[in-house]
Amino acid sequence: MNLKQVRRCVLYARLSVTKEESVSIARQLQSCRRYAEARGWEIVGEFVDDGVSATANRPEERLGWKSLLAARDFDAVIIWKVDRLARRVLDFLHADETLQKRGAGLVAVEDPIDMTSPQGRAFAVMLAVFGEMEAEAIRARVRAARAQILKDGRWPGGGIPYGYQSVPNPDGPGRVLMKDVERIGWLSDAVAKALRGETVNAIATWLTESGAPLPVRRAERTSGSTSWNRQTVDGLLRNPVLAGLTPHNPGRAKSTKRVDPFAVLRDDRDRPVVNEALAIVSFDEFESLQRLLDARTVPQARKQSERQATSPFLSRVARCDECAVFLCRGTNQKRPVLYCPSCRQTIGRTALDAYLIDRLLLERGNAMVGDLAVEEAWARAGHDDKARRTVLVSQLDALVVRRGVVGRYFDEDRVLLTWRCEL
């Protein structure tokens, strides 16, 4: 394909953090439009991933890029710079290969590349290498800055633990944590109940019935609801700040567990650094608390009479995006869920099942399952969840669930669904 003959193009822009500056989404698109106009190309679509990190999200995982690939009849994709598409060389090459297969070329406004020639492709790869090096340098600077802040005893930012508040540092720049007089009593009582053997569900019920104030962020999400849930309470009881410890696991991009209560700031002798002003239990008590919680976390560890049967519709079908393991089926507050046995993320089954069924029948209704169309095979399956699972699996290439904000509403962005290609 000769780019001089290209007449139809789409634009793509990405930004990790929404902000108004030279690389903002609006200015990226404006530069791309001017380029297309100067070449006399027709713009047939514009696609955006705003607030999406290229380091943490491959192009094929982003909604904007997936929508771009679903579009038809374009010959070129115009981006502002190579690093707007990918920050890793392999991600860039995979994205370019996908475009090549459909006969489309990639054009960067600020990086003068022509992906239709061997020389241009080699230059693009070099730019992708430099983009990856720059991303790693940024991560190294962020890690170093965070390490220094923690060493100084300051608060590095992020979600403030329940029962605490962030205040200006009285001894210098930045902010520090201190106990929140309004909530620390509730936290102390919840911890004491857990240490006495009360279940997480029982503590959640007690907090709700007693009118305990919710964590600030959860209160904002639930629009005035005063109900506590199991995940929130479990998270409070696993936070190392209870023992005056500071969560810290440097150099980790992803781990087998989302939360490791013993990945904490340590001194030169590898001993945990304890801030006694923040502690409400001793380190030994914190260890005992974690053992109690772990003993009750796995549903299989409960008595048979306490277990609740759940539908096999998604058994060993969906995988965790973070851990790459199959999600297990279980219940949370008597509601069916899928949960990751490693990082403990959960997603409600009621809305998820309905979402998958709707997409299956809408997008794959005319595809074939043996000698039957999917729609007919589904109708014949009736209410037999094992038969319905067979129909779904026959069409799936991959079903991945990624971590999201825990709340009342189902978030479609958490579900990464890829159908099997037609043979």
C-alpha positions in Angstrom: 0.0 0.0 0.0 1.3 3.5 -0.9 0.3 6.1 1.7 0.1 8.7 -1.0 -3.0 6.9 -2.3 -4.7 6.8 1.1 -8.0 8.7 1.2 -9.7 7.3 4.3 -8.2 7.5 7.8 -9.0 7.3 11.5 -7.5 9.2 14.4 -6.3 7.8 17.7 -5.3 9.7 20.9 -4.4 8.5 24.3 -3.5 10.1 27.6 -2.7 8.6 31.0 -3.9 11.5 33.1 -6.5 14.1 31.9 -4.8 17.5 31.7 -4.7 20.6 29.5 -1.3 20.9 28.0 0.5 20.3 24.7 -0.2 16.5 24.8 -3.9 16.8 25.8 -6.4 14.7 24.0 -7.9 17.8 22.2 -4.5 19.0 21.0 -3.5 15.5 19.8 -6.6 15.2 17.8 -6.2 18.7 16.4 -2.7 18.0 15.2 -3.9 14.7 13.6 -6.8 16.6 11.8 -4.4 19.1 10.4 -2.1 16.4 9.1 -5.0 14.6 7.5 -6.2 17.8 5.9 -2.8 18.6 4.6 -2.6 15.2 2.9 -6.1 15.5 1.6 -7.3 12.4 3.5 -10.9 11.8 4.6 -11.3 11.3 8.4 -13.9 8.6 9.0 -13.5 8.2 12.7 -11.9 9.5 15.9 -11.1 7.2 18.8 -9.8 8.1 22.3 -8.5 6.4 25.4 -8.5 9.1 28.1 -7.0 8.4 31.5 -5.5 5.1 30.3 -1.9 4.1 31.0 0.0 2.6 28.0 2.4 0.9 30.5 -0.4 -0.9 32.4 -2.8 -1.5 29.5 -1.9 -3.1 26.1 -3.6 -1.5 23.1 -6.0 -4.5 22.7 -7.2 -4.0 26.2 -8.3 -0.4 25.7 -11.9 0.4 24.8 -10.9 3.2 22.4 -8.4 1.0 20.5 -10.8 -1.9 20.4 -13.5 0.3 18.9 -11.0 1.5 16.3 -10.2 -2.0 15.2 -14.0 -2.7 15.0 -14.4 0.1 12.5 -14.3 -0.6 8.8 -13.0 1.0 5.6 -10.0 2.9 6.7 -6.5 2.8 5.2 -4.4 4.6 7.9 -4.4 5.3 11.6 -3.0 8.7 12.5 -1.5 9.2 16.0 0.3 12.1 17.5 3.5 10.2 18.5 4.4 6.6 18.8 4.3 6.6 22.6 0.6 7.5 22.4 -0.1 4.1 21.0 2.3 2.0 23.2 5.1 2.3 25.7 6.4 -1.2 25.2 8.1 -2.4 22.0 6.1 -5.6 21.9 2.8 -3.8 22.4 3.7 -1.5 19.5 4.7 -4.3 17.2 1.5 -6.3 18.0 -0.7 -3.3 17.3 1.1 -2.5 14.0 0.9 -6.2 13.0 -2.9 -6.1 13.6 -3.2 -3.1 11.3 -1.1 -4.7 8.7 -3.3 -7.7 8.5 -6.2 -5.5 7.6 -4.2 -3.5 5.1 -3.9 -0.3 7.1 -0.8 1.8 7.8 0.3 3.7 10.9 1.2 7.4 10.7 2.7 9.5 13.5 2.4 13.3 13.2 5.4 14.3 15.4 7.5 11.2 14.6 8.0 11.3 10.8 7.5 7.6 10.1 6.2 5.7 7.1 5.3 2.2 8.3 5.0 1.0 4.7 8.7 0.8 4.1 11.4 -1.3 5.9 13.4 1.8 6.8 10.3 3.5 8.3 9.4 0.3 10.2 12.9 0.1 11.7 12.8 3.8 12.7 9.4 3.2 14.3 10.8 0.3 16.3 13.6 2.5 17.5 11.1 5.2 18.6 9.2 2.5 20.5 12.4 1.4 22.2 13.1 5.0 23.4 9.5 5.3 24.5 9.9 2.1 26.7 13.1 3.5 28.1 11.4 6.8 29.0 8.5 4.9 30.7 11.0 2.9 32.8 12.9 6.1 33.7 9.7 7.7 34.9 8.8 4.6 37.0 12.3 4.7 38.5 12.0 8.3 39.5 8.5 7.8 40.9 9.8 4.8 43.0 12.8 6.8 44.3 10.6 9.7 45.2 8.1 7.5 47.0 10.9 5.7 48.9 12.3 9.0 50.1 8.8 10.2 51.2 8.3 6.9 53.2 11.7 7.1 54.7 10.9 10.6 56.0 7.8 9.3 57.6 5.5 11.3 55.3 2.3 10.2 53.6 2.9 9.3 49.9 -0.8 9.8 48.9 -3.5 7.5 47.7 -6.4 6.1 49.6 -6.4 7.1 53.3 -6.9 4.2 55.6 -10.2 4.1 57.5 -9.8 5.6 61.0 -7.0 7.9 59.9 -6.6 11.3 58.2 -3.9 13.1 56.3 -2.7 16.4 57.8 0.1 18.9 57.0 3.5 17.7 58.2 4.3 19.7 61.4 8.0 19.0 60.9 8.5 20.0 57.2 7.0 19.6 53.7 4.3 17.2 52.7 1.6 15.5 54.8 1.5 12.8 57.5 -1.1 10.4 58.8 -2.8 10.8 62.2 -5.8 9.1 63.8 -9.2 10.3 62.9 -11.1 10.8 66.2 -14.4 10.3 64.5 -13.6 6.9 63.1 -10.7 5.4 65.1 -13.0 4.1 67.8 -15.1 2.1 65.3 -11.9 0.7 63.7 -10.5 -0.4 67.1 -13.8 -2.1 68.1 -14.0 -3.9 64.7 -10.4 -5.2 65.2 -11.1 -6.3 68.7 -14.2 -8.2 67.6 -12.2 -9.9 64.8 -9.5 -10.9 67.3 -12.2 -12.5 69.5 -13.3 -14.7 66.6 -16.3 -12.8 65.1 -16.7 -13.2 61.4 -16.2 -10.4 58.9 -19.8 -10.6 57.9 -20.9 -10.3 61.5 -18.7 -7.2 61.9 -20.1 -5.7 58.7 -23.6 -6.2 60.1 -22.6 -4.7 63.4 -21.1 -1.6 61.8 -24.2 -1.1 59.7 -26.7 -1.6 62.5 -24.6 0.7 64.8 -24.6 3.5 62.3 -20.8 3.6 61.9 -19.7 6.2 59.3 -18.6 4.6 56.0 -15.1 5.2 54.5 -15.3 8.5 52.7 -14.8 7.2 49.2 -17.4 4.4 49.7 -19.9 6.8 51.2 -19.6 9.0 48.1 -20.1 6.0 45.7 -23.1 4.6 47.5 -25.0 7.9 47.5 -26.1 8.0 51.1 -26.2 4.3 51.8 -25.1 3.3 55.3 -24.5 -0.4 54.6 -21.1 -2.0 55.1 -20.1 -4.9 53.0 -17.7 -7.8 53.5 -14.9 -6.6 51.1 -14.7 -3.2 52.8 -14.4 -4.7 56.3 -11.9 -7.3 55.2 -9.8 -4.6 53.6 -9.8 -2.6 56.9 -8.7 -5.6 58.9 -5.8 -6.4 56.6 -4.3 -2.9 56.5 -0.8 -3.0 58.1 -1.4 0.5 59.5 -3.3 -1.2 62.3 0.1 -2.2 63.7 1.7 1.2 62.9 3.3 -0.3 59.7 3.5 1.4 56.3 2.5 -0.6 53.2 5.6 -0.8 50.8 6.6 -3.3 48.1 9.1 -1.5 45.8 9.9 -2.7 42.3 6.6 -4.7 42.0 4.5 -4.1 38.9 2.1 -6.9 39.6 2.0 -9.6 42.3 0.2 -12.7 43.0 -1.8 -11.0 45.7 -3.3 -7.5 45.4 -2.8 -6.9 49.1 0.1 -8.4 51.1 -0.4 -7.2 54.7 3.3 -7.9 55.4 4.8 -6.1 52.5 5.7 -3.1 54.6 8.5 -0.5 55.0 11.6 -2.0 56.6 14.8 -0.7 58.1 18.4 -1.6 57.1 18.1 -4.8 59.1 14.9 -5.8 57.4 12.8 -5.2 60.5 9.3 -3.6 60.0 9.4 0.2 60.8 6.6 0.8 63.4 5.0 4.2 64.0 3.6 3.7 67.5 1.4 6.8 67.2 -0.7 5.1 64.5 -0.8 1.6 65.9 -4.0 0.2 67.6 -2.6 -3.4 67.9 0.8 -4.9 68.4 2.6 -6.7 65.5 1.9 -10.1 67.1 -1.8 -9.3 67.3 -1.8 -8.1 63.7 -0.2 -11.5 62.7 -2.9 -13.4 64.6 -5.6 -11.3 63.0 -4.3 -12.2 59.5 -4.2 -15.9 60.3 -7.8 -15.7 61.5 -8.9 -13.9 58.3 -7.0 -16.3 56.0 -8.6 -19.3 57.8 -12.1 -18.1 56.8 -11.4 -16.7 53.3 -11.6 -19.8 51.2 -15.2 -21.1 50.8 -13.9 -24.7 50.6 -12.6 -24.3 54.2 -16.1 -23.8 55.5 -18.4 -26.6 56.7 -20.4 -28.3 54.0 -23.6 -27.2 55.6 -22.5 -23.6 55.4 -21.7 -23.7 51.7 -24.2 -22.5 49.1 -24.4 -24.1 45.7 -23.9 -21.7 42.8 -24.5 -21.9 39.0 -21.8 -23.7 37.0 -22.5 -21.4 34.0 -19.1 -19.6 34.4 -17.1 -22.4 36.1 -13.5 -22.3 34.9 -14.4 -19.8 32.1 -13.3 -16.4 33.2 -9.7 -15.5 34.2 -8.3 -12.8 36.5 -6.5 -10.1 34.4 -4.0 -9.6 37.2 -3.2 -13.2 38.2 -4.1 -15.1 35.0 -5.9 -17.8 37.0 -9.5 -19.0 36.6 -12.0 -17.2 38.8 -13.9 -19.4 41.3 -17.6 -19.3 41.9 -18.9 -18.5 45.3 -21.2 -16.2 47.2 -20.8 -12.9 49.0 -23.6 -11.9 51.4 -25.7 -14.7 49.8 -25.2 -13.2 46.3 -23.4 -15.3 43.6 -20.0 -13.9 42.7 -16.8 -14.9 40.9 -13.6 -14.4 42.9 -9.9 -14.7 42.3 -8.3 -17.2 44.6 -5.0 -15.2 44.5 -5.8 -11.5 44.6 -9.3 -11.9 46.0 -11.0 -9.5 43.5 -14.7 -10.3 43.1 -17.4 -9.5 40.6 -21.1 -10.0 41.0 -22.7 -12.8 38.9 -26.2 -11.5 38.5 -25.3 -8.6 36.3 -22.3 -10.3 34.7 -24.3 -13.3 33.6 -27.0 -11.1 32.0 -24.4 -9.0 30.3 -22.6 -12.1 28.8 -25.9 -13.7 27.7 -27.0 -10.4 26.0 -23.7 -10.1 24.1 -23.7 -13.8 23.1 -27.1 -13.7 21.5 -26.7 -10.3 20.0 -23.2 -10.7 18.6 -23.0 -14.4 18.0 -26.6 -15.4 17.5 -26.1 -16.5 13.9 -22.7 -18.3 14.5 -22.8 -22.1 14.6 -22.5 -24.6 17.4 -22.2 -27.9 15.6 -25.2 -28.0 13.3 -27.2 -25.4 15.2 -27.1 -21.6 15.3 -26.1 -20.2 18.7 -29.5 -18.7 19.2 -31.2 -22.0 18.6 -28.7 -24.0 20.7 -29.3 -21.5 23.5 -33.0 -21.9 23.3 -32.7 -25.7 23.5 -30.4 -25.4 26.5 -33.3 -23.9 28.4 -32.4 -23.4 32.1 -29.7 -26.1 32.1 -26.6 -24.0 33.1 -24.2 -26.7 32.1 -25.7 -26.8 28.6 -25.7 -23.0 28.4 -22.1 -23.0 29.5 -21.2 -25.3 26.6 -22.8 -22.8 24.1 -20.9 -19.9 25.6 -17.6 -21.6 25.7 -18.0 -22.7 22.1 -17.9 -19.1 21.0 -15.3 -17.7 23.5 -11.7 -17.0 22.7 -11.0 -15.3 26.0 -13.0 -13.9 29.0 -10.9 -11.8 31.4 -12.1 -9.8 34.4 -10.0 -7.0 35.7 -10.1 -5.3 39.0 -12.4 -2.3 39.4 -14.0 -0.1 42.0 -16.2 -2.0 44.4 -19.6 -0.5 44.4 -23.3 -1.2 43.8 -23.2 -1.0 40.0 -21.9 -3.4 37.3 -19.0 -1.9 35.4 -18.8 -3.3 31.8 -15.2 -1.9 31.4 -14.0 -4.6 33.8 -15.0 -7.4 31.4 -12.6 -8.1 28.5 -14.4 -10.3 26.0 -13.0 -11.8 22.8 -15.0 -14.1 20.5 -13.5 -17.0 18.7 -12.7 -16.2 15.0 -14.9 -17.8 12.4 -13.1 -20.6 10.6 
